[in-house]
């Protein structure tokens, strides 16, 4: 007797639930750049061609292309002005050809297949159920190839490669989340396939994505309600797809220069005394630091933006004093007003500024983790913007430098919190607004900051967000760590790497983990010190590096013992040395959407080994970082992709496309530079721009192939970067058998000019040096100590030094803002 597989029965039953008669095409026609397809069940499909590679799909089950709200994420659909398409009809299909794609629209049954110009299938509908409708729900099923892999969806736990897993978009407050928990705080319904396309599902409801978990032959995405709109983006690689995504959703804003320094926080860092003490300790111990955060307890009442009087004697003076020492203070915001903050709550309630309860039409009574029950501010209501902007400007006027917007899910509104679905916002019911609630808040915070502080660059870091957040804010990964046993947080640390890399692929290029992990009581600082050091050694390579922990669990480096303090200082100093390099890639992020912390697959998309690498990353293109995330590790497996790689610490050279077993101690952060790398650096400073006339250090690992790096600089504080006021300096290097040639080109200046300064070149060589020439003239030799003595005071002489032991040449030359050519004869 033939046996029936249970899985087959379940799959049949599930298909029956979603089933509908075969959909056939009645006709199709073109309106400018839009192909409209009429289907035999009164549904319609629209294919709007943004250009030859990018298509907007809109499936309407009732034949009407309407939506409650305009897109919260999309800001541009004009990729190529006046782009037009033609359609050709045959017996079985319609075809649309662009310069890059061939789109085949089958008539019976209806399905769409997209090929490239070489007739290779890029993305195709499932043969049997391309679109399934059940009530208000719509689901599309696509063909899943055996060798297809997926990356993206923003800040999600688990492996970087999403194949074989399913995910839900529903912003959720998940303290101490595991390495497999989903959903989390942010919803970014954008992913990319190894078949060189990306998909953005423009739907704010509780959407779902399944990459072959339910059915190994298909992948799917679905929405329970709302318009079923998704954008198909084709590109030669992931970078081109990301460029299309930022055309749709906007460029990421750049943070102030100082935001890329080190920052310190803790749950109850909410007093003037503690803030001053921490600042004093950092300077006394010579550990660089730029930012000190104040958590929610800084306010007198939630959320009136008034300093808590019993905690702060003179906040304006405190901020002024800290500024003289190079510190910036960031304060938190919550998106609610506590009923206990009677004056403000009454005002907001009377003006209708709170989200309503659909059962009573009164302000929704939200239980809040602190401050008692509260009203949830309705940031979709236009009148709220100026009211909130005036409130948040009060601490800015005192000297605060920015905000971190916390609890914007809004907090305690997870999947199981179904009562929250009774909330009604100005723009719709909560099931539609939930995922964009944090985005609407962050939009107001930034727009109001810029209104009150013209041309000042905002610092704003958020926990809950939706696609498009990059236009307004930065991100951090929320409450990570092990709350049951803080010392057992190694898996939590390890998963912050793929989570952060995926965040970068979802247009959150400016990001940080809570260094130390947020969760868990630290009862024995010596016991926790190894995990703390390893978390910090990863965290210094996050663009925004913040040490933070819950409650009164202090996580300043000196609390973990002398050895941990020393290692923390070394790691933080390295971050400051690399600041010019990182800041250059911050501009790249603004221009292209590419993250600073990069998954290897982004730079090496054809290397299948990179698909499964979750524990290392590239910082920019030139540096490979492999943090140690295992307790007591003596070795660390490191995969080196194509190219020649140089150990940043020892100078040892390795061929690429191999896995190496790298010995490690607690002091070790495995770092490799690609051969030919040019790394721009600065001297160690206690805060960004502390040293006036500081040199630009240029570290070079010469290659036989000519390589280059373009140093980016601007004022670091204003929004002038948006109108391209900057300076770019192209640096080129090449080595042959007897010569190394380095060219520092005249800066391209478009409204910004750097200070008077020197360049200090640090060139790694293996040969004996015979002579060094600058613009055809021999450079005189000095000891390295004498060379460095006048590095930031004397700007009219060129000198050099060579260490046979270190195999390094140091060359100091004035930055005269002209072309300079250095020739090293070996």
C-alpha positions in Angstrom: 0.0 0.0 0.0 1.3 3.5 -0.8 2.2 5.5 2.3 1.3 9.1 2.6 3.9 11.4 4.1 2.5 13.6 7.0 4.5 16.6 5.8 2.8 16.2 2.4 -0.6 16.2 4.0 0.2 19.3 6.0 1.6 21.0 3.0 -1.6 20.1 1.0 -3.8 21.3 3.8 -1.8 24.6 4.1 -2.1 25.1 0.4 -5.8 24.5 0.5 -6.3 27.2 3.1 -4.6 29.7 0.9 -5.9 28.2 -2.4 -7.8 30.0 -5.1 -8.6 29.2 -8.7 -5.8 29.5 -11.1 -5.2 33.1 -12.0 -5.0 33.9 -15.7 -4.2 37.1 -17.5 -7.1 38.7 -19.3 -4.9 41.4 -21.0 -1.9 43.6 -20.4 -1.0 47.0 -21.7 1.6 49.8 -21.2 1.2 53.3 -19.8 4.5 55.1 -20.1 6.8 53.1 -17.7 4.0 51.1 -16.2 2.8 47.7 -17.4 -0.8 47.0 -16.2 -2.0 43.4 -16.1 -5.7 42.5 -15.7 -6.4 39.1 -14.2 -9.5 37.0 -14.6 -10.5 37.2 -10.9 -10.7 41.0 -10.9 -7.3 41.4 -9.4 -4.6 43.4 -11.1 -0.8 43.6 -11.2 1.2 46.7 -11.9 4.9 46.7 -12.9 6.3 50.2 -12.8 9.8 50.3 -14.3 12.0 52.8 -12.4 14.7 52.2 -15.0 16.1 49.1 -16.8 17.0 47.3 -13.6 14.5 48.3 -11.0 10.8 47.5 -10.9 7.9 48.3 -8.6 5.5 45.4 -8.3 2.0 46.1 -6.9 -0.5 43.2 -6.7 -4.1 44.4 -6.0 -6.6 41.7 -5.1 -9.5 44.0 -5.8 -8.1 45.7 -8.8 -7.7 49.1 -7.1 -4.2 50.6 -6.5 -5.0 52.5 -3.3 -3.3 52.7 0.1 -4.2 54.3 3.4 -0.9 56.2 3.7 1.9 57.1 1.4 5.0 55.1 1.9 6.9 55.8 5.1 10.1 54.5 3.6 10.1 55.4 -0.1 11.1 58.9 -1.0 12.0 58.5 -4.7 10.8 56.4 -7.6 12.3 58.4 -10.5 15.5 56.6 -11.2 15.5 57.5 -14.9 13.4 60.4 -16.1 10.8 59.6 -18.8 11.8 55.9 -18.9 9.4 54.0 -21.1 8.8 50.4 -21.9 7.2 48.4 -24.7 5.4 45.1 -24.4 5.2 42.2 -26.9 2.5 39.6 -27.0 2.6 36.0 -28.1 0.2 33.1 -27.7 1.3 32.1 -24.2 2.9 35.3 -22.8 3.7 39.0 -22.8 7.3 40.0 -22.8 9.0 43.3 -21.7 12.6 43.9 -22.7 14.8 46.5 -21.1 18.5 47.0 -21.6 19.3 44.7 -18.7 16.2 42.5 -18.2 13.7 40.3 -19.9 10.4 40.0 -18.1 8.1 37.2 -19.2 4.4 37.4 -18.1 2.8 34.1 -18.6 -1.0 34.2 -19.4 -2.2 30.8 -18.1 -1.6 30.3 -15.3 -0.4 33.8 -14.5 3.2 34.1 -13.3 6.2 36.3 -13.9 9.8 35.3 -14.6 12.6 37.8 -14.7 15.7 37.0 -16.7 18.9 38.9 -17.4 20.0 39.7 -20.9 21.9 36.4 -21.0 18.6 34.5 -20.4 19.6 33.5 -16.9 16.7 33.3 -14.5 17.1 36.0 -11.9 13.8 35.6 -10.0 10.7 33.7 -10.8 7.2 33.1 -9.5 6.3 29.6 -8.2 4.5 27.7 -11.0 1.5 26.7 -8.9 0.8 29.6 -6.5 2.6 32.8 -7.3 0.0 34.9 -5.4 -2.2 33.5 -2.6 -5.0 35.5 -1.0 -6.9 34.7 2.2 -9.1 37.6 3.3 -6.9 40.6 3.6 -3.7 38.5 3.6 -1.5 38.2 0.5 1.5 36.0 0.0 3.8 35.5 -2.9 5.9 32.4 -3.6 9.1 32.4 -5.6 11.2 29.7 -7.0 14.1 28.8 -4.6 17.2 27.5 -6.4 19.4 24.9 -4.7 22.4 27.3 -4.7 20.5 30.5 -3.8 21.4 32.4 -0.6 19.9 35.4 1.1 21.2 38.3 3.1 19.6 41.2 4.8 16.4 42.0 6.7 18.4 44.4 8.9 19.1 43.7 12.6 18.2 40.0 12.9 19.7 37.3 15.0 21.1 34.0 13.7 23.3 33.4 10.7 24.1 36.0 8.1 22.8 33.7 5.4 19.0 33.6 5.9 18.4 30.5 3.8 16.4 27.8 5.6 14.9 30.3 8.1 11.8 32.4 8.5 11.4 35.9 10.0 8.7 38.2 11.3 8.6 42.0 11.1 7.1 43.3 14.3 9.2 45.7 16.4 9.6 44.0 19.8 11.2 44.8 23.1 13.2 41.6 23.8 15.6 42.2 26.7 18.4 39.6 26.9 17.4 38.1 23.6 19.0 34.8 22.6 21.1 34.3 19.5 18.0 32.8 17.7 15.2 35.0 18.9 12.9 36.8 16.4 11.5 39.4 16.0 13.6 42.1 17.6 13.5 45.9 17.7 13.8 46.9 14.1 11.9 45.9 10.9 13.8 46.3 7.7 11.9 44.2 5.0 14.8 44.4 2.5 16.9 41.4 1.5 19.3 40.5 -1.3 19.8 37.2 -3.1 23.0 35.6 -4.4 21.3 35.7 -7.8 22.0 39.4 -7.8 18.7 40.9 -7.0 17.2 42.6 -3.9 13.6 42.9 -2.7 12.0 45.6 -0.5 8.5 44.8 0.7 6.9 48.2 1.2 4.3 47.1 3.8 4.3 48.2 7.4 2.1 45.5 8.8 3.3 42.3 10.5 5.0 40.9 7.4 6.7 37.5 7.2 9.6 36.1 5.2 10.3 32.4 4.6 13.5 31.4 2.9 12.8 27.8 2.4 12.0 26.7 5.9 8.4 25.7 5.1 9.0 24.5 1.6 12.5 23.8 0.3 11.5 24.5 -3.3 10.1 28.0 -2.7 10.7 31.2 -0.7 7.9 33.5 0.2 7.0 36.8 1.8 3.5 37.9 2.9 1.5 40.7 4.5 -1.7 40.3 6.6 -3.1 43.6 5.3 -2.4 46.7 3.4 -1.0 47.2 -0.1 1.1 44.4 -1.4 3.9 46.4 -3.0 7.5 45.3 -3.4 10.5 46.6 -5.3 12.7 44.4 -7.4 16.3 45.7 -7.7 18.8 44.0 -10.0 22.6 44.7 -9.9 25.9 43.3 -10.9 26.7 42.8 -7.2 25.3 43.6 -3.7 26.8 47.1 -3.8 24.8 48.1 -6.8 21.6 46.7 -5.3 22.3 48.8 -2.1 22.7 51.9 -4.2 19.3 51.3 -5.7 17.9 50.8 -2.2 19.2 54.2 -1.1 17.8 55.8 -4.2 14.4 54.5 -3.0 14.7 55.1 0.8 17.3 57.9 1.1 21.0 58.4 2.0 22.2 57.8 5.6 23.0 60.9 7.5 26.6 61.3 8.7 27.3 61.6 12.4 29.5 64.3 13.9 33.2 63.4 13.8 33.3 63.0 17.6 30.5 60.4 17.5 33.0 57.9 16.0 35.0 58.1 19.2 34.5 56.1 22.4 31.4 56.5 24.7 30.5 55.5 28.2 27.1 54.8 29.6 25.2 52.7 32.3 21.6 52.3 33.3 21.7 54.6 36.3 24.3 57.1 34.9 21.8 59.8 35.9 23.6 62.1 38.3 26.0 65.1 38.0 28.4 63.6 40.5 28.7 60.3 38.8 29.0 61.9 35.4 31.8 64.2 36.6 33.6 61.3 38.3 33.6 59.2 35.2 34.9 62.0 33.1 37.7 62.7 35.6 38.7 59.1 35.7 38.9 58.8 31.9 41.2 61.8 31.7 43.3 60.8 34.7 43.9 57.3 33.3 44.6 58.6 29.7 41.8 56.5 28.2 40.3 58.3 25.2 36.6 59.1 25.5 34.3 61.6 23.7 30.8 60.9 25.0 29.0 60.3 28.3 25.4 59.2 28.1 22.6 59.9 30.6 19.9 57.3 30.8 16.2 58.0 31.3 16.5 58.9 35.0 18.1 62.2 34.1 14.6 63.7 33.7 12.5 65.2 36.4 9.4 63.7 34.9 8.9 61.3 32.0 9.2 62.9 29.4 9.3 66.6 30.2 13.0 67.2 29.4 13.7 68.9 32.7 16.7 67.9 34.7 16.0 66.0 37.9 16.8 68.5 40.6 18.0 66.1 43.2 20.5 64.6 40.8 21.9 67.7 39.1 23.1 70.7 41.0 23.9 72.8 38.0 23.5 70.9 34.7 24.5 73.9 32.5 27.8 74.3 34.4 28.4 70.5 34.3 28.0 70.5 30.5 30.2 73.5 30.1 32.9 72.0 32.3 32.8 68.7 30.5 33.0 70.5 27.2 36.3 72.1 28.2 37.7 68.6 28.8 36.4 67.3 25.4 33.3 65.5 26.6 29.9 65.6 24.9 26.8 64.5 26.7 23.9 62.5 25.1 20.6 62.1 26.9 17.8 59.6 26.4 14.3 60.2 25.3 11.2 58.0 25.8 8.1 58.5 23.5 5.6 58.8 26.3 4.4 61.2 29.0 3.8 59.7 32.4 0.5 60.6 34.1 2.6 61.4 37.1 4.1 64.3 35.1 0.8 66.0 35.6 1.3 69.4 33.9 2.7 68.0 30.7 0.3 65.0 30.5 -2.7 67.3 31.0 -1.5 69.6 28.2 -0.9 66.8 25.8 -4.1 65.0 26.7 -6.2 68.2 26.2 -4.6 68.8 22.8 -5.1 65.3 21.6 -1.4 64.5 21.3 -1.7 61.0 22.6 -2.6 57.8 20.7 -6.2 56.9 21.3 -7.9 53.8 22.6 -10.4 52.7 20.0 -12.7 51.3 22.7 -13.0 54.6 24.6 -11.7 57.2 22.1 -9.7 58.5 25.1 -5.9 58.5 25.4 -4.6 55.0 25.5 -3.5 54.1 29.1 0.0 52.5 28.5 1.7 50.7 31.4 5.3 51.8 31.2 8.4 50.1 32.7 9.1 53.2 34.9 7.2 56.4 35.7 3.8 54.7 36.0 1.1 54.6 33.4 1.6 57.0 30.5 0.2 58.4 27.3 1.8 57.3 24.1 2.8 60.4 22.0 1.2 60.2 18.5 4.1 61.3 16.3 1.9 60.8 13.2 -0.1 63.8 14.2 1.4 66.9 12.5 0.7 69.2 15.5 2.9 67.1 17.7 6.1 68.0 15.9 6.6 71.6 17.1 5.4 70.7 20.6 8.0 67.9 20.9 10.7 70.0 19.2 10.3 72.8 21.7 10.5 70.4 24.6 13.6 68.5 23.4 15.4 71.8 22.6 15.6 72.6 26.3 18.5 70.3 27.1 20.1 71.2 23.8 20.1 74.9 24.9 21.8 73.8 28.1 24.7 72.2 26.1 23.5 68.6 25.5 24.8 67.3 22.1 22.2 64.8 21.1 19.7 62.1 22.0 19.3 58.4 22.1 15.6 57.5 21.4 14.8 54.5 23.6 11.8 52.2 24.0 10.3 53.2 20.6 8.7 49.8 19.8 6.8 51.2 21.9 8.1 49.2 24.8 6.2 46.2 26.0 4.3 46.0 22.7 5.5 42.6 21.5 3.6 40.0 19.5 1.8 38.7 22.6 0.8 42.2 23.6 -2.5 42.1 21.7 -4.2 44.8 23.8 -1.9 47.3 22.1 -3.7 46.7 18.8 -6.5 48.8 20.3 -4.3 51.9 19.8 -5.4 54.3 17.1 -2.9 56.8 15.7 -3.7 59.8 13.6 -2.6 57.9 10.5 -4.2 54.6 11.2 -4.7 51.6 13.5 -1.8 50.3 15.4 -1.4 47.1 13.3 -0.3 49.4 10.4 1.6 52.0 12.4 3.4 49.7 15.0 6.5 49.0 12.9 6.9 52.7 11.9 6.1 54.2 15.2 9.8 54.6 16.1 10.5 56.0 12.6 7.9 58.7 12.9 9.4 59.7 16.3 13.0 59.8 15.0 11.8 61.8 12.0 10.4 64.5 14.3 13.5 64.4 16.6 15.8 65.1 13.6 13.7 67.6 11.7 13.0 69.6 14.9 16.6 69.6 15.9 17.6 70.9 12.5 14.8 73.5 12.7 16.0 74.8 16.1 19.8 74.4 15.3 20.3 75.3 11.7 23.0 73.5 9.9 24.2 71.6 13.0 24.8 67.9 12.5 22.5 65.8 14.7 23.5 62.9 16.9 20.6 60.6 17.3 20.8 56.8 18.1 17.7 54.7 18.1 16.5 51.2 19.2 13.2 50.7 17.3 13.0 51.6 13.6 11.8 50.8 10.2 13.2 51.0 6.7 14.3 54.6 5.9 15.6 55.2 9.4 19.0 56.1 7.9 17.7 59.4 6.9 17.2 60.5 10.5 19.1 58.3 13.0 21.7 55.7 13.8 21.2 52.4 15.6 22.2 50.1 18.4 21.2 46.5 19.0 19.3 46.9 22.2 19.4 44.8 25.3 21.9 42.1 24.5 23.7 39.8 26.9 22.7 37.0 29.2 20.4 38.1 32.0 20.5 34.8 33.9 24.2 34.6 34.1 26.2 37.6 32.9 29.4 35.4 32.6 27.7 33.0 30.2 27.1 35.7 27.6 29.6 34.4 25.0 27.0 33.2 22.5 25.3 36.6 22.9 28.6 38.3 22.1 29.3 36.0 19.1 25.9 36.7 17.6 26.3 40.5 17.8 28.8 40.1 14.9 26.4 38.8 12.2 23.6 40.9 13.7 25.7 44.0 13.2 26.8 43.0 9.7 23.2 42.4 8.7 22.2 45.8 10.2 24.8 47.3 7.9 23.3 45.5 4.9 19.9 47.0 5.9 21.2 50.6 5.7 22.2 51.0 9.4 25.9 51.9 8.7 26.3 53.8 12.0 25.7 51.1 14.6 26.9 49.7 17.9 26.4 46.9 20.3 26.1 47.6 24.0 29.7 46.8 24.9 29.7 44.3 27.8 26.1 43.3 26.9 23.2 45.1 28.5 21.8 42.3 30.6 23.0 40.6 33.8 24.3 41.6 37.2 28.0 41.8 37.4 28.9 40.3 40.8 32.5 39.4 40.2 34.4 41.9 38.0 37.5 39.6 37.8 35.3 36.7 36.6 33.6 38.9 34.0 36.8 40.6 32.8 37.6 38.3 29.9 34.2 38.6 28.4 34.3 42.3 28.9 37.7 42.7 27.1 36.5 40.5 24.2 33.3 42.4 23.9 35.2 45.7 23.9 37.8 44.4 21.3 34.9 43.8 19.0 33.0 46.9 20.0 35.8 49.4 19.2 35.3 48.5 15.5 31.6 49.4 15.7 31.3 52.8 14.1 29.6 54.1 17.3 31.3 52.4 20.3 29.3 52.5 23.5 30.0 50.7 26.7 26.6 50.2 28.5 25.0 47.9 31.0 21.8 47.7 32.9 21.1 49.3 36.3 24.0 50.3 38.4 26.3 47.7 36.8 29.3 50.0 36.0 31.3 49.0 32.9 34.1 51.5 32.9 37.4 49.8 31.8 39.3 50.4 35.1 36.8 48.4 37.2 37.9 45.1 35.7 41.5 45.0 36.9 44.8 46.5 35.8 45.3 44.0 32.9 41.8 44.6 31.5 42.2 48.4 31.8 45.5 48.2 29.9 44.0 46.1 27.1 40.9 48.3 26.9 43.1 51.4 26.6 45.1 49.8 23.8 41.9 48.8 21.9 40.3 52.2 22.4 43.5 54.0 21.3 43.5 51.9 18.1 40.0 53.2 17.4 41.2 56.7 17.7 44.3 56.1 15.6 42.0 54.7 12.8 39.6 57.7 13.0 40.6 59.3 9.7 40.2 56.0 7.9 36.8 55.3 9.5 35.6 58.8 8.9 36.5 58.5 5.2 34.3 55.4 5.1 31.6 57.3 6.9 31.4 59.6 3.9 31.3 56.5 1.6 28.3 55.3 3.6 26.6 58.6 3.0 27.4 58.5 -0.7 26.7 54.8 -1.4 24.9 53.3 1.5 27.7 50.8 2.0 28.4 50.0 5.7 31.7 50.6 7.5 31.6 47.2 9.1 31.2 44.9 6.0 30.3 41.3 5.7 32.9 39.5 3.7 30.2 38.6 1.1 29.8 42.2 0.3 33.4 42.6 -1.0 33.8 38.9 -2.2 30.3 38.0 -3.5 31.6 35.2 -5.7 33.4 33.4 -2.9 30.9 30.9 -1.6 32.9 30.4 1.6 32.0 34.0 2.6 28.3 33.1 2.6 28.7 31.3 6.0 31.2 33.5 7.7 29.5 35.1 10.7 32.4 35.8 13.0 34.7 38.2 11.1 34.3 41.3 8.9 36.0 43.9 6.9 36.5 47.5 8.3 36.1 49.4 5.0 37.9 47.4 2.3 41.5 47.3 3.5 41.3 45.8 7.0 39.9 42.4 8.0 38.9 42.0 11.7 38.4 38.7 13.4 37.3 39.3 17.0 37.9 36.5 19.5 34.5 35.5 20.9 35.2 32.2 22.7 36.1 31.9 26.3 39.7 30.8 27.0 40.6 30.7 23.3 44.2 29.9 22.4 43.6 29.9 18.6 41.2 31.6 16.3 40.3 30.3 12.8 40.5 33.1 10.3 39.4 32.9 6.7 41.4 35.1 4.4 39.6 35.8 1.1 41.2 36.4 -2.3 44.4 38.5 -2.2 47.6 38.8 -0.2 47.1 39.6 3.5 49.5 41.0 6.0 49.2 40.5 9.8 48.7 44.0 11.1 50.6 43.2 14.3 53.6 41.1 13.0 54.0 41.9 9.3 53.7 38.2 8.4 52.2 37.6 5.0 49.5 35.1 4.0 48.0 34.0 0.7 44.3 34.4 0.4 41.5 31.9 -0.1 42.5 29.8 2.9 41.6 29.2 6.5 44.4 29.8 9.0 44.7 28.8 12.7 45.8 32.0 14.3 47.3 31.9 17.9 45.7 34.4 20.3 46.1 35.7 23.8 43.7 38.0 25.7 45.6 40.9 24.3 45.2 39.7 20.7 42.7 41.2 18.2 43.4 39.4 14.9 43.7 42.1 12.2 44.9 41.7 8.6 45.6 44.4 6.0 45.2 43.6 2.3 48.5 44.0 0.5 48.6 47.4 -1.0 46.5 48.9 1.8 46.8 52.6 2.5 45.5 53.4 6.0 45.0 57.0 7.1 45.5 57.5 10.8 45.9 60.1 13.5 48.0 60.3 16.7 46.2 59.0 19.8 44.1 61.8 21.3 42.0 61.8 24.5 39.1 63.1 22.4 38.6 63.7 18.7 40.4 66.9 17.4 42.1 67.4 20.7 45.5 68.2 19.1 45.5 71.3 16.9 47.6 70.9 13.7 47.8 67.1 14.3 49.5 65.2 11.5 47.8 62.8 9.2 49.6 59.5 9.5 49.6 57.4 6.4 50.4 53.7 6.9 51.2 51.8 3.6 51.7 48.2 2.9 53.2 48.5 -0.6 52.1 46.2 -3.5 53.3 45.6 -7.0 49.9 46.6 -8.1 49.1 50.4 -7.9 46.7 51.1 -5.1 45.0 54.2 -3.8 43.0 55.7 -1.0 41.1 59.0 -1.0 41.2 60.7 2.4 37.9 62.5 3.1 37.7 65.5 5.4 35.1 68.1 6.3 34.3 70.3 9.3 32.8 67.3 11.2 30.1 69.4 12.8 27.7 70.9 10.3 25.5 69.7 7.5 27.7 71.3 4.9 28.7 67.8 3.8 25.2 67.5 2.2 26.1 70.3 -0.2 29.6 68.8 -0.8 31.8 71.1 1.2 34.7 68.9 1.8 38.3 68.0 1.0 39.5 64.8 -0.7 43.1 63.8 -1.0 44.1 61.0 -3.3 47.0 58.9 -2.1 48.6 56.4 -4.4 51.4 53.8 -3.9 53.2 51.2 -5.9 56.3 49.0 -5.4 58.6 47.4 -7.9 61.8 45.6 -7.5 64.0 48.6 -6.6 61.5 51.4 -5.9 58.5 52.4 -3.9 56.6 55.4 -5.3 54.0 57.3 -3.3 52.0 60.2 -4.6 50.0 62.5 -2.3 48.0 64.5 -4.7 46.8 68.1 -4.3 43.6 68.0 -2.3 40.3 68.5 -4.1 38.7 71.2 -2.0 35.1 72.2 -2.4 34.7 74.7 0.4 36.7 73.0 3.2 40.4 73.4 3.8 42.4 71.4 6.4 44.7 72.9 9.0 48.4 73.6 8.6 50.0 70.2 9.4 52.4 67.5 8.4 52.0 64.1 6.8 53.7 61.2 8.6 54.2 58.2 6.4 54.7 54.8 7.8 55.8 52.4 5.1 56.3 48.7 5.6 59.3 47.4 3.7 61.5 44.3 3.6 64.5 45.7 1.8 67.3 47.9 2.9 66.6 51.5 2.1 69.2 53.4 0.0 67.7 56.8 -0.5 64.4 58.7 -0.1 63.5 61.5 -2.4 60.7 64.1 -2.1 59.8 65.8 -5.4 63.3 64.9 -6.8 65.2 66.1 -3.7 66.9 63.8 -1.1 65.2 63.7 2.3 67.6 64.1 5.3 67.6 61.4 7.9 66.8 61.8 11.6 66.1 59.5 14.5 62.4 58.6 14.8 62.3 60.4 18.2 63.6 63.7 16.7 61.4 63.3 13.7 58.3 63.1 16.0 59.4 65.9 18.4 58.1 68.7 16.1 55.4 66.7 14.3 52.7 69.2 15.1 54.7 72.4 15.5 57.2 72.6 12.6 55.8 72.5 9.1 58.6 73.4 6.7 61.0 70.5 6.6 61.0 66.9 5.4 62.8 64.2 7.3 62.9 60.4 7.4 63.9 57.5 9.6 64.3 53.8 9.0 64.1 50.9 11.5 65.8 47.7 10.3 64.3 45.8 13.2 60.7 46.9 12.5 61.2 47.1 8.8 59.4 50.4 8.7 60.3 53.7 7.1 58.9 56.9 8.6 58.8 60.0 6.5 57.6 63.4 7.7 56.7 65.9 5.0 54.8 69.2 5.1 51.2 69.2 3.9 51.6 72.1 1.5 48.2 71.4 -0.2 50.1 70.6 -3.5 51.2 67.4 -5.3 53.9 65.6 -3.5 55.8 62.6 -4.9 58.0 60.4 -2.6 60.4 57.9 -4.2 62.1 55.3 -2.0 65.1 53.6 -3.6 65.7 50.0 -2.2 
